[in-house]
Amino acid sequence: MEVPTISVEDAQKKLEEGKTVFVDVRDPSAYKQAHIPGAILVSDTNVEDFISSTDKTRTHIIYCYHGINSVGGAAYFLEKGFEDVFSMDGDSAPGNKKECTNGIWSCHTNRW
C-alpha cells in the first residue's frame, strides 16, 4: 500500500487552517516534552479507542521522530477506513529543547 506523505511546510499550513487531526506516534515521554499543538498521542494502549471515536473523514497527519513509524501508522489507519491520511516527512518531530507552541519543528530547516 502506498502511503501519502506530506512535507513539514504543507503540514504547517494544515495546522494553521485548524481542520486537521495531528497524531503523534512517539513515546509518551517525548510527547510530554514537546508536541505539535493539539496533537493526540496514539499508542498501542489507546489506538482502538482512537479508531472507534475519531471522524474518519477528517484529514489526519501522523508523525514520529524520523518518519518511519508514521508511515506504518498511516498505513494502519488507511486499512481501518480513514479516508485522508498522511505521514509527515521524516525528521519533522517537535524539538525536545524548546516548548512547541507555535508550529511544527523541522530538523531540516531548524525553525518553527
VEXDO-947939 format. One record per atom (N, C-alpha, C, O): atom name; residue number from 1; x, z negated, y. Coordinates in nm, 4 decimals. Layout:
> CA;NUM;X;Z;Y $
...
This chain:
> N;1;0.0843;0.0000;-0.1184 $
> CA;1;0.0000;0.0000;0.0000 $
> C;1;0.0886;0.0000;0.1244 $
> O;1;0.1788;-0.0827;0.1375 $
> N;2;0.0625;0.0916;0.2132 $
> CA;2;0.1348;0.0988;0.3408 $
> C;2;0.0741;-0.0044;0.4373 $
> O;2;-0.0463;-0.0038;0.4627 $
> N;3;0.1580;-0.0910;0.4894 $
> CA;3;0.1123;-0.1939;0.5830 $
> C;3;0.1471;-0.1502;0.7251 $
> O;3;0.2637;-0.1242;0.7549 $
> N;4;0.0481;-0.1420;0.8122 $
> CA;4;0.0781;-0.1062;0.9514 $
> C;4;0.1619;-0.2142;1.0187 $
> O;4;0.1432;-0.3333;0.9940 $
> N;5;0.2541;-0.1712;1.1036 $
> CA;5;0.3341;-0.2656;1.1800 $
> C;5;0.3040;-0.2478;1.3286 $
> O;5;0.2487;-0.1466;1.3717 $
> N;6;0.3423;-0.3496;1.4049 $
> CA;6;0.3222;-0.3459;1.5490 $
> C;6;0.4478;-0.3997;1.6160 $
> O;6;0.5075;-0.4967;1.5693 $
> N;7;0.4869;-0.3368;1.7244 $
> CA;7;0.6059;-0.3821;1.7968 $
> C;7;0.5760;-0.5111;1.8723 $
> O;7;0.4601;-0.5456;1.8956 $
> N;8;0.6802;-0.5803;1.9092 $
> CA;8;0.6661;-0.7017;1.9884 $
> C;8;0.5952;-0.6700;2.1202 $
> O;8;0.5074;-0.7444;2.1639 $
> N;9;0.6337;-0.5602;2.1819 $
> CA;9;0.5747;-0.5231;2.3114 $
> C;9;0.4250;-0.4955;2.2988 $
> O;9;0.3465;-0.5388;2.3831 $
> N;10;0.3856;-0.4238;2.1941 $
> CA;10;0.2429;-0.3958;2.1748 $
> C;10;0.1662;-0.5222;2.1353 $
> O;10;0.0506;-0.5400;2.1737 $
> N;11;0.2308;-0.6091;2.0588 $
> CA;11;0.1676;-0.7367;2.0237 $
> C;11;0.1472;-0.8220;2.1486 $
> O;11;0.0452;-0.8897;2.1616 $
> N;12;0.2435;-0.8190;2.2402 $
> CA;12;0.2305;-0.8926;2.3661 $
> C;12;0.1081;-0.8435;2.4435 $
> O;12;0.0341;-0.9240;2.5002 $
> N;13;0.0870;-0.7135;2.4461 $
> CA;13;-0.0308;-0.6576;2.5141 $
> C;13;-0.1585;-0.7069;2.4486 $
> O;13;-0.2548;-0.7413;2.5171 $
> N;14;-0.1595;-0.7104;2.3152 $
> CA;14;-0.2776;-0.7607;2.2425 $
> C;14;-0.3013;-0.9084;2.2750 $
> O;14;-0.4156;-0.9515;2.2903 $
> N;15;-0.1930;-0.9854;2.2855 $
> CA;15;-0.2052;-1.1268;2.3205 $
> C;15;-0.2687;-1.1420;2.4582 $
> O;15;-0.3563;-1.2262;2.4780 $
> N;16;-0.2246;-1.0610;2.5523 $
> CA;16;-0.2773;-1.0685;2.6892 $
> C;16;-0.4239;-1.0275;2.6961 $
> O;16;-0.4979;-1.0781;2.7804 $
> N;17;-0.4670;-0.9362;2.6084 $
> CA;17;-0.6078;-0.8955;2.6044 $
> C;17;-0.6971;-1.0071;2.5522 $
> O;17;-0.8147;-1.0141;2.5877 $
> N;18;-0.6424;-1.0940;2.4683 $
> CA;18;-0.7153;-1.2111;2.4200 $
> C;18;-0.8175;-1.1861;2.3107 $
> O;18;-0.9038;-1.2709;2.2879 $
> N;19;-0.8109;-1.0735;2.2430 $
> CA;19;-0.9108;-1.0419;2.1399 $
> C;19;-0.8532;-1.0419;1.9985 $
> O;19;-0.9266;-1.0238;1.9013 $
> N;20;-0.7231;-1.0622;1.9871 $
> CA;20;-0.6541;-1.0516;1.8581 $
> C;20;-0.6267;-1.1892;1.8010 $
> O;20;-0.5959;-1.2831;1.8744 $
> N;21;-0.6382;-1.2007;1.6691 $
> CA;21;-0.6036;-1.3236;1.5989 $
> C;21;-0.4582;-1.3125;1.5546 $
> O;21;-0.4220;-1.2189;1.4833 $
> N;22;-0.3748;-1.4076;1.5962 $
> CA;22;-0.2352;-1.4123;1.5538 $
> C;22;-0.2231;-1.5138;1.4414 $
> O;22;-0.2688;-1.6275;1.4529 $
> N;23;-0.1604;-1.4705;1.3323 $
> CA;23;-0.1459;-1.5541;1.2134 $
> C;23;0.0025;-1.5780;1.1885 $
> O;23;0.0790;-1.4841;1.1668 $
> N;24;0.0417;-1.7045;1.1920 $
> CA;24;0.1793;-1.7474;1.1709 $
> C;24;0.1949;-1.7859;1.0240 $
> O;24;0.1279;-1.8778;0.9768 $
> N;25;0.2827;-1.7165;0.9514 $
> CA;25;0.3022;-1.7475;0.8104 $
> C;25;0.4377;-1.8146;0.7843 $
> O;25;0.4892;-1.8120;0.6725 $
> N;26;0.4939;-1.8743;0.8894 $
> CA;26;0.6180;-1.9504;0.8733 $
> C;26;0.5843;-2.0897;0.8201 $
> O;26;0.4676;-2.1204;0.7957 $
> N;27;0.6849;-2.1725;0.8024 $
> CA;27;0.6609;-2.3076;0.7532 $
> C;27;0.6043;-2.3954;0.8656 $
> O;27;0.6238;-2.3658;0.9835 $
> N;28;0.5346;-2.5029;0.8289 $
> CA;28;0.4702;-2.5882;0.9296 $
> C;28;0.5646;-2.6454;1.0350 $
> O;28;0.5256;-2.6587;1.1510 $
> N;29;0.6876;-2.6794;0.9972 $
> CA;29;0.7783;-2.7368;1.0966 $
> C;29;0.8174;-2.6332;1.2017 $
> O;29;0.8303;-2.6671;1.3194 $
> N;30;0.8363;-2.5086;1.1616 $
> CA;30;0.8675;-2.4027;1.2589 $
> C;30;0.7481;-2.3787;1.3507 $
> O;30;0.7649;-2.3582;1.4709 $
> N;31;0.6281;-2.3812;1.2942 $
> CA;31;0.5062;-2.3647;1.3743 $
> C;31;0.4949;-2.4775;1.4766 $
> O;31;0.4603;-2.4548;1.5925 $
> N;32;0.5246;-2.5986;1.4319 $
> CA;32;0.5143;-2.7144;1.5208 $
> C;32;0.6146;-2.7058;1.6359 $
> O;32;0.5843;-2.7470;1.7478 $
> N;33;0.7335;-2.6527;1.6087 $
> CA;33;0.8354;-2.6403;1.7129 $
> C;33;0.7944;-2.5394;1.8190 $
> O;33;0.8102;-2.5651;1.9383 $
> N;34;0.7417;-2.4246;1.7765 $
> CA;34;0.7020;-2.3195;1.8704 $
> C;34;0.6193;-2.2157;1.7971 $
> O;34;0.6502;-2.1778;1.6841 $
> N;35;0.5144;-2.1706;1.8628 $
> CA;35;0.4348;-2.0631;1.8061 $
> C;35;0.3666;-1.9854;1.9181 $
> O;35;0.3555;-2.0330;2.0310 $
> N;36;0.3220;-1.8672;1.8852 $
> CA;36;0.2504;-1.7848;1.9812 $
> C;36;0.1243;-1.8591;2.0218 $
> O;36;0.0545;-1.9120;1.9353 $
> N;37;0.0931;-1.8648;2.1503 $
> CA;37;-0.0268;-1.9381;2.1950 $
> C;37;-0.1528;-1.8914;2.1212 $
> O;37;-0.1840;-1.7724;2.1171 $
> N;38;-0.2232;-1.9877;2.0639 $
> CA;38;-0.3470;-1.9586;1.9921 $
> C;38;-0.3284;-1.9156;1.8485 $
> O;38;-0.4267;-1.8951;1.7773 $
> N;39;-0.2031;-1.9013;1.8034 $
> CA;39;-0.1779;-1.8579;1.6653 $
> C;39;-0.2270;-1.9632;1.5662 $
> O;39;-0.2254;-2.0832;1.5937 $
> N;40;-0.2702;-1.9145;1.4509 $
> CA;40;-0.3182;-2.0006;1.3433 $
> C;40;-0.2128;-2.0037;1.2335 $
> O;40;-0.1672;-1.8992;1.1871 $
> N;41;-0.1746;-2.1232;1.1927 $
> CA;41;-0.0803;-2.1383;1.0826 $
> C;41;-0.1567;-2.1195;0.9518 $
> O;41;-0.2528;-2.1915;0.9245 $
> N;42;-0.1140;-2.0230;0.8717 $
> CA;42;-0.1772;-1.9986;0.7423 $
> C;42;-0.0703;-2.0098;0.6351 $
> O;42;0.0356;-1.9474;0.6432 $
> N;43;-0.1008;-2.0917;0.5336 $
> CA;43;-0.0073;-2.1128;0.4225 $
> C;43;-0.0872;-2.1152;0.2927 $
> O;43;-0.2086;-2.0947;0.2926 $
> N;44;-0.0182;-2.1401;0.1840 $
> CA;44;-0.0850;-2.1477;0.0540 $
> C;44;-0.1949;-2.2537;0.0528 $
> O;44;-0.2922;-2.2411;-0.0216 $
> N;45;-0.1802;-2.3577;0.1343 $
> CA;45;-0.2766;-2.4676;0.1308 $
> C;45;-0.4076;-2.4359;0.2025 $
> O;45;-0.5092;-2.4994;0.1741 $
> N;46;-0.4081;-2.3390;0.2951 $
> CA;46;-0.5324;-2.3120;0.3681 $
> C;46;-0.5732;-2.1649;0.3707 $
> O;46;-0.6679;-2.1282;0.4403 $
> N;47;-0.5024;-2.0804;0.2954 $
> CA;47;-0.5298;-1.9369;0.3043 $
> C;47;-0.6714;-1.9016;0.2590 $
> O;47;-0.7355;-1.8162;0.3202 $
> N;48;-0.7208;-1.9648;0.1543 $
> CA;48;-0.8556;-1.9319;0.1066 $
> C;48;-0.9617;-1.9721;0.2086 $
> O;48;-1.0577;-1.8981;0.2303 $
> N;49;-0.9456;-2.0894;0.2720 $
> CA;49;-1.0379;-2.1306;0.3775 $
> C;49;-1.0313;-2.0336;0.4947 $
> O;49;-1.1341;-1.9983;0.5523 $
> N;50;-0.9110;-1.9907;0.5299 $
> CA;50;-0.8941;-1.8958;0.6401 $
> C;50;-0.9676;-1.7650;0.6084 $
> O;50;-1.0409;-1.7124;0.6921 $
> N;51;-0.9474;-1.7141;0.4884 $
> CA;51;-1.0109;-1.5881;0.4493 $
> C;51;-1.1628;-1.5992;0.4533 $
> O;51;-1.2303;-1.5081;0.5010 $
> N;52;-1.2163;-1.7090;0.4042 $
> CA;52;-1.3617;-1.7226;0.3979 $
> C;52;-1.4264;-1.7512;0.5335 $
> O;52;-1.5462;-1.7287;0.5504 $
> N;53;-1.3489;-1.8002;0.6297 $
> CA;53;-1.4091;-1.8388;0.7574 $
> C;53;-1.3733;-1.7460;0.8736 $
> O;53;-1.4165;-1.7695;0.9864 $
> N;54;-1.2958;-1.6421;0.8479 $
> CA;54;-1.2475;-1.5560;0.9553 $
> C;54;-1.3262;-1.4265;0.9615 $
> O;54;-1.3646;-1.3713;0.8584 $
> N;55;-1.3501;-1.3784;1.0822 $
> CA;55;-1.4156;-1.2491;1.1036 $
> C;55;-1.3168;-1.1394;1.0647 $
> O;55;-1.2193;-1.1150;1.1357 $
> N;56;-1.3420;-1.0745;0.9536 $
> CA;56;-1.2500;-0.9742;0.9006 $
> C;56;-1.2519;-0.8438;0.9791 $
> O;56;-1.1709;-0.7549;0.9529 $
> N;57;-1.3440;-0.8310;1.0757 $
> CA;57;-1.3490;-0.7088;1.1565 $
> C;57;-1.2585;-0.7179;1.2790 $
> O;57;-1.2300;-0.6161;1.3421 $
> N;58;-1.2132;-0.8374;1.3134 $
> CA;58;-1.1228;-0.8530;1.4285 $
> C;58;-0.9822;-0.8078;1.3929 $
> O;58;-0.9453;-0.8042;1.2755 $
> N;59;-0.9039;-0.7733;1.4942 $
> CA;59;-0.7640;-0.7383;1.4738 $
> C;59;-0.6847;-0.8651;1.4449 $
> O;59;-0.6999;-0.9660;1.5138 $
> N;60;-0.5994;-0.8590;1.3419 $
> CA;60;-0.5127;-0.9703;1.3038 $
> C;60;-0.3685;-0.9223;1.3050 $
> O;60;-0.3370;-0.8171;1.2494 $
> N;61;-0.2816;-0.9990;1.3682 $
> CA;61;-0.1383;-0.9714;1.3669 $
> C;61;-0.0694;-1.0865;1.2953 $
> O;61;-0.0805;-1.2025;1.3349 $
> N;62;0.0018;-1.0516;1.1891 $
> CA;62;0.0701;-1.1505;1.1073 $
> C;62;0.2181;-1.1523;1.1475 $
> O;62;0.2799;-1.0469;1.1624 $
> N;63;0.2742;-1.2718;1.1649 $
> CA;63;0.4159;-1.2789;1.1997 $
> C;63;0.4856;-1.3912;1.1245 $
> O;63;0.4238;-1.4884;1.0810 $
> N;64;0.6184;-1.3739;1.1109 $
> CA;64;0.7019;-1.4731;1.0440 $
> C;64;0.8369;-1.4744;1.1144 $
> O;64;0.8444;-1.4457;1.2339 $
> N;65;0.9421;-1.5069;1.0431 $
> CA;65;1.0755;-1.5115;1.1031 $
> C;65;1.1334;-1.3728;1.1259 $
> O;65;1.1768;-1.3404;1.2365 $
> N;66;1.1340;-1.2910;1.0215 $
> CA;66;1.2052;-1.1635;1.0276 $
> C;66;1.1206;-1.0438;0.9869 $
> O;66;1.1736;-0.9335;0.9730 $
> N;67;0.9900;-1.0627;0.9673 $
> CA;67;0.9035;-0.9509;0.9349 $
> C;67;0.8923;-0.9196;0.7870 $
> O;67;0.8339;-0.8177;0.7502 $
> N;68;0.9465;-1.0041;0.7018 $
> CA;68;0.9389;-0.9802;0.5575 $
> C;68;0.8115;-1.0429;0.4997 $
> O;68;0.7309;-0.9742;0.4370 $
> N;69;0.7940;-1.1732;0.5211 $
> CA;69;0.6733;-1.2398;0.4713 $
> C;69;0.5475;-1.1896;0.5404 $
> O;69;0.4394;-1.1898;0.4815 $
> N;70;0.5615;-1.1467;0.6650 $
> CA;70;0.4429;-1.0971;0.7356 $
> C;70;0.3913;-0.9677;0.6745 $
> O;70;0.2706;-0.9433;0.6761 $
> N;71;0.4794;-0.8844;0.6209 $
> CA;71;0.4348;-0.7619;0.5535 $
> C;71;0.3524;-0.7985;0.4299 $
> O;71;0.2456;-0.7418;0.4069 $
> N;72;0.4024;-0.8936;0.3509 $
> CA;72;0.3277;-0.9386;0.2332 $
> C;72;0.1955;-1.0015;0.2702 $
> O;72;0.0942;-0.9784;0.2042 $
> N;73;0.1962;-1.0819;0.3771 $
> CA;73;0.0730;-1.1448;0.4226 $
> C;73;-0.0280;-1.0422;0.4713 $
> O;73;-0.1467;-1.0519;0.4402 $
> N;74;0.0178;-0.9454;0.5466 $
> CA;74;-0.0713;-0.8413;0.5972 $
> C;74;-0.1310;-0.7614;0.4815 $
> O;74;-0.2502;-0.7307;0.4823 $
> N;75;-0.0493;-0.7277;0.3827 $
> CA;75;-0.0988;-0.6550;0.2653 $
> C;75;-0.2058;-0.7365;0.1927 $
> O;75;-0.3082;-0.6824;0.1510 $
> N;76;-0.1816;-0.8657;0.1781 $
> CA;76;-0.2776;-0.9544;0.1115 $
> C;76;-0.4106;-0.9575;0.1870 $
> O;76;-0.5170;-0.9490;0.1256 $
> N;77;-0.4052;-0.9696;0.3200 $
> CA;77;-0.5285;-0.9724;0.3978 $
> C;77;-0.6022;-0.8390;0.3900 $
> O;77;-0.7252;-0.8368;0.3852 $
> N;78;-0.5295;-0.7291;0.3886 $
> CA;78;-0.5938;-0.5984;0.3719 $
> C;78;-0.6640;-0.5903;0.2370 $
> O;78;-0.7756;-0.5390;0.2285 $
> N;79;-0.6005;-0.6401;0.1319 $
> CA;79;-0.6613;-0.6416;-0.0015 $
> C;79;-0.7874;-0.7281;-0.0044 $
> O;79;-0.8790;-0.7024;-0.0825 $
> N;80;-0.7915;-0.8304;0.0807 $
> CA;80;-0.9061;-0.9214;0.0860 $
> C;80;-1.0163;-0.8724;0.1799 $
> O;80;-1.1120;-0.9451;0.2066 $
> N;81;-1.0031;-0.7501;0.2298 $
> CA;81;-1.1111;-0.6910;0.3083 $
> C;81;-1.0966;-0.6971;0.4590 $
> O;81;-1.1885;-0.6584;0.5311 $
> N;82;-0.9834;-0.7447;0.5080 $
> CA;82;-0.9613;-0.7433;0.6523 $
> C;82;-0.9457;-0.5976;0.6954 $
> O;82;-0.8798;-0.5191;0.6272 $
> N;83;-1.0062;-0.5619;0.8080 $
> CA;83;-1.0143;-0.4225;0.8472 $
> C;83;-0.9010;-0.3739;0.9356 $
> O;83;-0.8652;-0.2562;0.9291 $
> N;84;-0.8431;-0.4604;1.0181 $
> CA;84;-0.7444;-0.4177;1.1176 $
> C;84;-0.6317;-0.5203;1.1209 $
> O;84;-0.6371;-0.6169;1.1970 $
> N;85;-0.5294;-0.4991;1.0379 $
> CA;85;-0.4221;-0.5969;1.0206 $
> C;85;-0.2879;-0.5288;1.0449 $
> O;85;-0.2647;-0.4161;1.0011 $
> N;86;-0.2005;-0.5994;1.1153 $
> CA;86;-0.0653;-0.5509;1.1422 $
> C;86;0.0353;-0.6586;1.1057 $
> O;86;0.0066;-0.7779;1.1158 $
> N;87;0.1530;-0.6158;1.0633 $
> CA;87;0.2678;-0.7042;1.0504 $
> C;87;0.3536;-0.6823;1.1738 $
> O;87;0.3886;-0.5688;1.2063 $
> N;88;0.3878;-0.7916;1.2431 $
> CA;88;0.4716;-0.7770;1.3613 $
> C;88;0.6136;-0.7447;1.3186 $
> O;88;0.6660;-0.8025;1.2234 $
> N;89;0.6755;-0.6508;1.3906 $
> CA;89;0.8127;-0.6107;1.3604 $
> C;89;0.9038;-0.7314;1.3499 $
> O;89;0.8797;-0.8336;1.4141 $
> N;90;1.0081;-0.7204;1.2695 $
> CA;90;1.0999;-0.8301;1.2392 $
> C;90;1.1682;-0.8911;1.3592 $
> O;90;1.1742;-0.8330;1.4676 $
> N;91;1.2203;-1.0119;1.3356 $
> CA;91;1.2907;-1.0903;1.4369 $
> C;91;1.2067;-1.1113;1.5618 $
> O;91;1.2575;-1.1046;1.6737 $
> N;92;1.0780;-1.1366;1.5420 $
> CA;92;0.9896;-1.1500;1.6565 $
> C;92;0.9196;-1.2847;1.6616 $
> O;92;0.8264;-1.3029;1.7399 $
> N;93;0.9625;-1.3781;1.5804 $
> CA;93;0.9005;-1.5093;1.5813 $
> C;93;0.9345;-1.5832;1.7092 $
> O;93;1.0365;-1.5551;1.7721 $
> N;94;0.8498;-1.6777;1.7481 $
> CA;94;0.8797;-1.7560;1.8678 $
> C;94;1.0136;-1.8267;1.8538 $
> O;94;1.0504;-1.8717;1.7452 $
> N;95;1.0849;-1.8358;1.9631 $
> CA;95;1.2153;-1.9023;1.9630 $
> C;95;1.2006;-2.0505;1.9371 $
> O;95;1.1004;-2.1107;1.9757 $
> N;96;1.2974;-2.1089;1.8735 $
> CA;96;1.2911;-2.2508;1.8432 $
> C;96;1.3573;-2.3361;1.9506 $
> O;96;1.3536;-2.4588;1.9418 $
> N;97;1.4180;-2.2742;2.0519 $
> CA;97;1.4876;-2.3514;2.1542 $
> C;97;1.4004;-2.3781;2.2756 $
> O;97;1.4348;-2.4628;2.3580 $
> N;98;1.2892;-2.3087;2.2887 $
> CA;98;1.2008;-2.3248;2.4034 $
> C;98;1.0576;-2.3433;2.3546 $
> O;98;1.0234;-2.3044;2.2429 $
> N;99;0.9771;-2.4011;2.4365 $
> CA;99;0.8348;-2.4088;2.4066 $
> C;99;0.7750;-2.2716;2.4329 $
> O;99;0.7971;-2.2135;2.5391 $
> N;100;0.7004;-2.2204;2.3384 $
> CA;100;0.6414;-2.0874;2.3503 $
> C;100;0.5030;-2.1016;2.4136 $
> O;100;0.4062;-2.1342;2.3449 $
> N;101;0.4937;-2.0774;2.5428 $
> CA;101;0.3660;-2.0959;2.6108 $
> C;101;0.3141;-1.9705;2.6786 $
> O;101;0.1938;-1.9595;2.7022 $
> N;102;0.4005;-1.8760;2.7105 $
> CA;102;0.3587;-1.7611;2.7899 $
> C;102;0.3549;-1.6296;2.7148 $
> O;102;0.3060;-1.5306;2.7693 $
> N;103;0.4032;-1.6243;2.5951 $
> CA;103;0.4025;-1.4967;2.5274 $
> C;103;0.4782;-1.4983;2.3981 $
> O;103;0.4927;-1.6028;2.3347 $
> N;104;0.5269;-1.3825;2.3582 $
> CA;104;0.5911;-1.3641;2.2300 $
> C;104;0.7415;-1.3549;2.2502 $
> O;104;0.7902;-1.2755;2.3307 $
> N;105;0.8136;-1.4368;2.1764 $
> CA;105;0.9592;-1.4343;2.1843 $
> C;105;1.0102;-1.3156;2.1049 $
> O;105;0.9657;-1.2911;1.9928 $
> N;106;1.1021;-1.2431;2.1624 $
> CA;106;1.1624;-1.1314;2.0914 $
> C;106;1.3126;-1.1531;2.0818 $
> O;106;1.3815;-1.1597;2.1836 $
> N;107;1.3624;-1.1640;1.9612 $
> CA;107;1.5074;-1.1752;1.9430 $
> C;107;1.5775;-1.0467;1.9819 $
> O;107;1.6971;-1.0473;2.0113 $
> N;108;1.5038;-0.9358;1.9823 $
> CA;108;1.5613;-0.8069;2.0202 $
> C;108;1.5909;-0.8010;2.1698 $
> O;108;1.6929;-0.7452;2.2103 $
> N;109;1.5042;-0.8573;2.2510 $
> CA;109;1.5183;-0.8429;2.3951 $
> C;109;1.5595;-0.9715;2.4634 $
> O;109;1.5962;-0.9701;2.5809 $
> N;110;1.5540;-1.0850;2.3901 $
> CA;110;1.5909;-1.2143;2.4472 $
> C;110;1.5102;-1.2485;2.5726 $
> O;110;1.5638;-1.2995;2.6709 $
> N;111;1.3835;-1.2200;2.5667 $
> CA;111;1.2984;-1.2518;2.6825 $
> C;111;1.1587;-1.2922;2.6336 $
> O;111;1.1238;-1.2725;2.5172 $
> N;112;1.0823;-1.3476;2.7230 $
> CA;112;0.9439;-1.3854;2.6910 $
> C;112;0.8523;-1.2744;2.7322 $
> O;112;0.7309;-1.2848;2.7145 $
